[in-house]
Amino acid sequence: MNDITVTVKLFATLREGRFDIRTMSFFPGATVADVVRILEIPEKEVSLILY
């Protein structure tokens, strides 16, 4: 199977001390929770997800 390309854009306070935009590849079946975990962003800081 082909990898899935995911582009993550952080805004406002979530961006402070982190990146602005990052593109990553995941295997099919990856979840938003997988992305958040790999980026080491505490789940309590994630309030809006657009896909």
Helices and strands as residue ranges (DSSP letters): E 4-9, H 12-15, E 21-26, H 32-38, G 43-45
